[in-house]
Amino acid sequence: MSLPWLKLRPIASRQLRFRCFSTHDVYQEGDYVLAKSLKDQSKTFLFGPLKQDKKQGTHQGDITHAQIIGKSVREIIMTHKGKPYRLHTPTLEEYVSRVKRLVTPIYPLDASCIVSHMDINISHKEKDDTSPPVELFESGTGHGSLSLALAKEIAAANPPGHPVGAVLHTVDISAKNSAHAEGVVKGFRRGLYYKEDCIKFHVNTPDKWVEDQFEKRGSTDPFLSFAFLDLPDAHKYLQMLSNAMKTDAVVGIFVPSITQIGACVREIKDSRIPLTFDKCIELGPGISGGREWDVRLAQIRASVRKNAKAAEEAVEAVEEAEEAGEVLPVEAAETAALDPLAELETKERWEMVCRPAVGRFVVGGGFFAMFRRLKFMHEPIVGMKADLAKAKAEKAEAASGTLYDTVPVVVKSDSTIYDTVRVISN
C-alpha cells in the first residue's frame, strides 16, 4: 500500500522547478521579458519596459506588450503572423547584454570576474549598530553593467529592517549616461538590487567628487574601502583617489590596453602615490577567470655595463699606445675619456615590463588591474582644505602646548598642492 505523501512529491518537485525560472508570478507593466522563437531559439528578443500601448517587432512579426502583460513565465504567445514565441524572465547576463545601451558595457562575464577578484565580502549590520557603512566608489558608470554587478554584491549587507551596511557611489561625467545607467539598474527584476540609500548616482569627475566629499563631510579622513575606475586616463586620478582610500583598500582599473595599465604603474612610481600593485589579469573570450599578466617597472643596466666596459678597454688601449709611442684616432681618445660612473648615472633607467605571467601571448578584450592602498604615518590633505588641517593643529596646540605647522608637497601629476600636518617643536 502506497502512502499518500509519496503521490504528492512529483507535483511539489514540478512546482519547485517552475519557481526557479522566475521571481514573477505574472508579468506586469515595467517588467522586462525575453521572448524566444520556438522554431529557432537563437532568435531571442528582449521586451521592455512593458507598456500596454506599445509593440515591438521580430523577424517573424510584431508582438504587442499587452499580449505579454498578465502572462506567466514559459507561456506561449503568437506574433501577428502566427509565429509562436515562449516567454522567459531574462537572466542578469541576458538583461545587461540586450537592454538598450548608450555606450559599450562591461559585459556580465567580465563584470563577474572583476567583482570576484576584488573580493567584496560585507556582512549586514545589527539593528542597533550605528557605525558608518562600508563605502564603494565607481567612476565611469557608463551603461551601468558593473554598477548592477556591484549592487548585487553588496545586497547581502543591506537586508530589509537593518541599517545600511554598504553604499555604492557611482560617478559619470555625462548626465545622460548616468540617468540611463540608473534606469538599467532599476529595470532588473523590478529594482531587486536598487535602493536609493545604497546606490547613489553622481554626475562629476572622480577628483572633483572626492574634493566635494571631503568638504561635505568636514573631514579629510579616508572613507573608501573599494574603488573602481573605467576611464581611458585612469592614471590621472590615482593621486586624488588615494587620499580617500583606507589602508589596504582595493583600487581596480579596467582598460582595453595593457599600456594603460603600464601608465598607471609608472604614474604611481613617478608621483610617489601610496598604492602598491597587486595583480593584472586579461579578460576576454576563451579566457576563463582571467589570465594573469606581469606588469612592473624594471631597471635596465645592460647598456650601462656595455658602455662602461668599452670605456675601460679604450683606456687600456690609450695607455698601451702611449707606451709604444703610437697615436690613436680621436674617437678612441674620446671613448677613453668617458667616466664609467657618470655613464652609470645617466644611462640607468626604468623600463616597463608587460608580459603574460605564464604561457604564450593571447589577444584579449580588456585588462583589469588591482592596487592596494599603503599605510603612511601622515595622510595627505588636499591643499584647498588646509583650513581644516590648521583648525586641527590649533586645537591640538591649545590642548598640549605643542606647536604645529603645515608642509606643502607638490604632486607632479597635476601640480596640486597638498598639506601634511607635522610637529615642528615641543
C-alpha positions in Angstrom: 0.0 0.0 0.0 1.5 3.3 -1.1 1.5 6.3 1.3 -0.4 9.5 0.3 2.5 11.8 0.7 4.5 9.8 -1.9 2.0 10.8 -4.5 2.5 14.5 -3.8 6.2 14.5 -4.3 6.2 14.8 -8.2 3.8 17.7 -8.0 5.9 19.6 -5.4 9.0 18.9 -7.5 7.4 20.4 -10.6 6.3 23.5 -8.7 9.8 24.0 -7.3 11.4 23.8 -10.8 8.8 26.3 -12.0 9.7 28.8 -9.3 13.4 28.6 -10.2 12.7 30.2 -13.7 11.3 33.5 -12.4 10.7 35.6 -9.4 7.5 36.9 -11.0 4.2 35.0 -11.0 2.7 37.3 -13.6 4.4 39.9 -15.9 3.4 43.5 -15.2 3.9 46.9 -16.7 7.5 47.9 -16.4 8.9 44.4 -16.5 11.5 43.1 -18.9 10.7 39.8 -20.7 12.6 37.6 -23.0 10.7 36.0 -26.0 12.4 33.0 -27.7 11.2 31.6 -31.0 10.0 28.0 -30.7 11.4 27.2 -34.1 14.9 28.7 -33.6 15.8 29.6 -30.0 18.8 31.7 -31.2 16.1 34.2 -32.3 15.6 35.9 -29.0 14.2 39.4 -28.2 14.1 41.5 -25.1 10.8 43.2 -24.5 10.5 46.1 -22.0 9.8 48.0 -20.1 6.4 46.7 -20.8 3.6 49.2 -21.6 0.0 48.5 -22.6 0.0 50.6 -25.8 3.5 49.5 -27.1 4.6 46.8 -29.5 7.9 45.5 -30.8 8.9 43.8 -34.0 10.6 40.5 -34.6 11.8 38.9 -37.8 8.6 36.9 -37.8 6.1 39.6 -37.0 5.1 42.1 -34.3 4.2 41.3 -30.6 2.3 43.8 -28.5 3.2 44.3 -24.9 -0.5 43.8 -24.0 -0.1 40.2 -25.1 2.7 39.7 -22.5 1.2 41.6 -19.6 -0.7 39.2 -17.4 1.1 36.1 -18.8 3.5 33.9 -16.8 6.9 32.5 -17.5 7.1 29.9 -20.3 3.7 30.7 -21.7 3.5 30.9 -25.5 2.3 33.9 -27.4 1.9 34.5 -31.2 3.2 37.2 -33.5 0.7 38.9 -35.8 1.9 36.5 -38.4 1.0 33.5 -36.2 4.6 32.5 -35.2 5.0 31.1 -31.7 7.3 32.6 -29.0 7.9 31.4 -25.5 8.2 33.9 -22.6 11.2 33.8 -20.2 12.5 36.1 -17.4 15.9 37.3 -18.5 19.0 36.4 -16.5 21.4 39.1 -15.5 23.7 38.3 -18.4 20.8 38.3 -20.9 19.4 41.5 -19.5 22.6 43.5 -19.5 23.6 42.3 -22.9 20.3 43.1 -24.6 18.9 46.1 -22.8 19.1 49.4 -24.7 22.6 51.0 -24.4 24.2 54.4 -25.0 27.8 53.2 -24.5 29.6 49.8 -24.7 29.1 47.9 -21.4 31.4 45.9 -19.4 29.9 42.5 -20.3 28.4 40.5 -17.5 31.1 37.7 -17.6 33.9 40.3 -17.3 32.0 42.2 -14.6 31.5 39.0 -12.6 35.2 38.2 -12.9 36.2 41.7 -11.8 33.9 41.7 -8.8 35.2 38.2 -7.8 38.9 39.4 -7.9 38.1 42.5 -5.8 36.8 40.1 -3.1 33.9 42.2 -1.8 32.6 40.5 1.3 30.4 42.7 3.5 28.1 41.4 6.2 24.9 43.1 7.3 24.8 45.3 10.5 22.8 44.5 13.6 19.8 46.7 14.2 21.5 48.7 16.9 24.8 49.2 15.0 25.4 52.9 14.4 28.8 52.5 12.7 29.2 54.1 9.2 28.6 51.8 6.2 31.3 50.4 4.0 31.7 52.7 1.0 32.5 51.7 -2.6 33.3 54.0 -5.5 32.9 53.6 -9.2 34.0 56.1 -11.8 32.8 55.7 -15.4 29.3 54.5 -14.8 28.6 54.1 -18.5 26.0 51.5 -19.2 25.6 50.6 -15.6 26.5 46.9 -16.0 29.3 47.0 -13.4 27.1 49.1 -11.2 24.5 46.4 -11.3 27.1 43.7 -10.5 28.4 45.7 -7.6 24.9 46.4 -6.3 24.2 42.7 -6.4 27.4 42.0 -4.5 26.5 44.4 -1.6 22.9 43.3 -1.4 23.6 40.9 1.5 24.9 43.9 3.5 21.6 45.7 3.1 18.7 43.4 4.2 15.3 44.9 4.9 14.9 46.1 8.5 18.6 46.6 9.1 20.8 49.7 8.9 22.6 50.3 5.7 25.8 48.2 5.7 27.3 49.2 2.3 26.9 52.1 -0.1 28.0 52.3 -3.7 28.8 55.8 -5.2 29.0 55.7 -9.0 30.2 58.7 -10.9 30.0 59.6 -14.6 30.8 62.9 -16.4 27.7 62.6 -18.6 24.3 63.3 -17.0 22.6 61.4 -19.9 24.7 58.2 -19.3 24.2 58.4 -15.5 20.4 58.7 -15.8 20.3 55.8 -18.3 22.5 53.6 -16.1 20.3 54.3 -13.1 17.3 53.1 -15.2 19.2 50.0 -16.2 19.8 49.1 -12.5 16.2 49.9 -11.6 14.9 47.8 -14.5 16.4 44.5 -13.5 13.8 42.3 -11.7 11.7 45.3 -10.6 14.7 47.0 -8.9 15.8 43.9 -7.0 19.2 45.5 -6.3 18.3 49.1 -6.4 17.9 51.1 -3.1 18.3 54.9 -3.1 20.2 54.9 0.1 22.5 52.0 -1.0 23.4 53.0 -4.6 23.9 56.7 -5.4 24.5 58.1 -8.9 26.5 61.3 -9.3 27.5 63.5 -12.3 31.1 64.6 -11.7 34.7 63.8 -12.3 36.4 61.5 -9.8 38.8 64.0 -8.4 36.2 66.7 -8.0 33.8 64.2 -6.4 36.5 63.3 -3.8 37.1 67.0 -3.0 33.3 67.6 -2.7 33.0 64.7 -0.3 35.9 66.0 1.9 34.1 69.3 2.1 30.7 67.8 2.7 31.9 65.6 5.5 34.0 68.3 7.1 37.0 65.9 7.3 39.8 64.6 5.2 39.8 61.2 6.8 39.8 58.3 4.2 36.4 56.7 3.8 36.5 54.4 0.8 37.2 50.6 1.1 36.8 49.8 -2.6 37.2 51.9 -5.8 36.9 51.1 -9.5 37.9 53.2 -12.5 36.7 52.5 -16.0 38.4 55.5 -17.6 40.8 55.9 -20.5 43.1 58.2 -18.5 42.7 56.5 -15.1 46.3 57.3 -14.1 45.5 61.0 -13.8 43.1 60.4 -10.9 45.1 57.9 -8.8 46.7 60.6 -6.6 43.5 62.3 -5.5 41.7 59.0 -5.2 44.4 57.5 -2.9 43.7 60.3 -0.5 40.2 58.9 0.1 41.2 55.3 0.3 41.5 53.5 3.7 44.6 51.4 4.4 44.7 48.3 2.3 41.7 49.4 0.3 41.4 48.0 -3.2 41.6 50.1 -6.3 40.5 48.4 -9.5 41.2 49.7 -13.0 39.6 48.3 -16.3 41.1 49.4 -19.6 41.2 48.0 -23.1 45.0 48.2 -23.5 47.9 46.8 -21.3 49.9 50.0 -22.0 47.2 52.0 -20.0 47.9 49.7 -17.0 51.6 50.4 -17.5 50.8 54.2 -17.4 49.2 53.7 -14.0 52.2 51.8 -12.7 54.6 54.4 -13.9 52.5 57.3 -12.5 52.4 55.6 -9.1 56.2 55.4 -9.0 56.9 58.9 -10.5 54.4 60.7 -8.3 55.1 58.5 -5.2 51.4 57.7 -4.9 50.8 55.4 -1.8 49.5 52.5 -3.9 51.1 49.1 -4.5 50.5 46.8 -7.5 48.6 43.6 -6.7 47.7 41.9 -9.9 46.7 42.4 -13.5 44.5 40.0 -15.5 43.5 39.8 -19.1 39.8 39.4 -19.7 38.1 38.2 -23.0 36.6 35.3 -24.9 38.1 31.9 -24.1 40.0 33.2 -21.0 38.3 31.6 -18.0 38.7 33.6 -14.8 41.2 36.0 -16.3 44.8 35.4 -17.4 47.4 37.0 -15.2 50.0 39.4 -16.6 53.3 40.7 -15.1 53.3 44.5 -15.2 56.1 46.3 -13.4 59.0 48.8 -13.8 62.4 47.3 -14.0 65.9 48.8 -14.1 67.8 48.1 -17.3 71.6 48.1 -16.7 72.9 46.0 -19.7 73.6 49.1 -21.8 75.4 50.8 -18.9 77.7 47.8 -18.4 78.4 47.7 -22.1 79.4 51.4 -22.2 81.5 51.1 -19.1 83.3 48.1 -20.5 84.0 49.9 -23.7 85.5 52.9 -21.8 87.7 50.6 -19.8 89.0 48.9 -22.9 89.6 52.2 -24.6 91.7 53.5 -21.6 93.9 50.3 -21.7 94.3 50.9 -25.5 95.4 54.5 -25.0 97.9 53.5 -22.2 99.4 50.8 -24.5 99.6 53.3 -27.4 101.4 55.8 -25.2 104.0 53.3 -24.1 104.6 52.2 -27.7 104.7 55.8 -28.9 101.7 55.4 -31.2 98.8 57.8 -31.9 95.2 56.6 -31.7 92.2 58.0 -33.6 90.3 60.8 -32.0 87.2 58.6 -31.4 89.3 56.2 -29.3 90.6 59.0 -27.1 87.0 60.3 -26.6 85.8 56.9 -25.6 88.7 56.6 -23.2 87.7 59.9 -21.6 84.3 58.6 -20.7 83.6 58.4 -17.0 82.1 54.9 -16.3 80.4 56.2 -13.1 78.8 59.1 -15.0 77.6 56.6 -17.6 76.1 54.5 -14.8 74.1 57.5 -13.5 72.9 58.8 -16.9 72.2 55.5 -18.6 70.5 53.6 -15.8 66.8 53.9 -16.4 63.4 52.3 -15.6 61.6 50.4 -18.4 58.1 49.0 -18.4 57.7 45.2 -18.4 54.3 44.0 -19.7 54.0 40.3 -20.5 51.8 37.3 -19.7 52.8 35.8 -16.4 52.6 32.3 -17.9 52.0 30.7 -21.3 52.0 32.3 -24.7 50.5 35.6 -25.8 46.8 35.7 -26.4 44.9 38.8 -27.6 42.1 39.6 -25.1 39.2 42.0 -24.8 40.4 44.1 -21.8 42.7 44.3 -18.8 41.9 44.6 -15.1 44.5 45.7 -12.6 44.3 45.8 -8.8 46.2 48.1 -6.5 46.1 48.4 -2.7 46.5 51.5 -0.5 49.6 51.6 1.5 49.7 52.8 5.1 51.5 56.1 5.8 52.2 57.8 9.1 50.7 61.1 7.8 47.8 61.1 5.4 47.9 63.8 2.7 45.3 66.5 3.0 44.0 68.4 0.0 45.5 71.9 -0.2 42.2 73.6 -0.6 41.1 72.0 2.7 44.2 73.4 4.5 41.9 75.3 6.9 40.7 72.0 8.3 44.2 70.9 8.9 45.1 74.2 10.6 42.0 74.0 12.8 43.0 70.6 14.0 46.6 71.8 14.6 45.3 74.8 16.6 43.0 72.6 18.7 45.9 70.2 19.4 48.2 73.1 20.3 45.7 74.5 22.7 45.3 71.1 24.4 49.0 70.1 24.6 51.1 73.3 24.1 52.7 71.7 21.1 53.3 73.9 18.0 52.2 72.6 14.6 52.8 73.8 11.1 52.0 72.5 7.6 54.5 71.4 5.0 53.5 71.8 1.3 54.0 68.8 -1.0 53.7 69.3 -4.8 52.3 66.3 -6.7 53.8 66.0 -10.2 50.7 64.7 -11.9 48.6 67.9 -11.8 50.7 70.2 -9.6 48.0 70.1 -6.9 49.4 71.3 -3.6 48.8 69.1 -0.6 49.4 69.8 3.1 50.6 67.4 5.8 50.4 68.4 9.5 53.5 67.6 11.4 55.1 68.6 14.8 57.9 71.2 14.5 58.6 71.9 18.1 57.5 70.8 21.6 
